Amino acid sequence: MKKLISTALFALLFSGLSLAQRVAYVDLTAILESVPEYNKAQEQLDRLATQWRQEIAQAQDDIKGLYSKYQAEQVMLSEEMKRQREEEIMNKEKEVREQQRLKFGPEGELFKKREELVKPIQDKVYAAIERFAEDKGFEYVFDKGSASGMLFADKKYDKTEDVKAILKRG
């Protein structure tokens, strides 16, 4: 009997505590895209990536040209000259792969530039979300755009516009 009463009391207390939790969600992508600095940073990153892709494409075209020239002249080349040309082509291909890795790899220049340009903006947005949550008494704020496992969210808990307003105020 004591066990049943204590279990019921615990369940009642736990359900009362869980009702007190306040939850909200925001669309982090929409918030970031509403920040002009973020859009400028994205444009700058896009230009940089496009420039690097063009440079890499040009280098690949140069390699294709070398290979075509090699194939056309192959019958007239000595074995030593063939080996040198093949080695030259392979070295150029290796250089292009290295350039791709240095520019676009996980720790490449694009990643570092993105961190340099976007991270301060993200920190500003996260601070605004934290300030919003503290001011409004929310215990949890989810990003509806991430793979956070949120399967359903009532629109009344979407606080994206509120966070945008805080960002605009500064």
Protein Blocks (a to p, Z undefined) as FASTA:
>chain_A
ZZmmmmmmmmmmmmmmmmmpccddddfklmmmmpmklmmmmmmmmmmmmmmmmmmmmmmm
mmmmmmmmmmmmmmmpcfklmmmmmmmmmmmmmmmmmmmmmmmmmklmklmmmmmmmmmm
mmmmmmmmmmmmmmnopabdcdfkbcnhpabdcfklpcklmmmmmmmnZZ
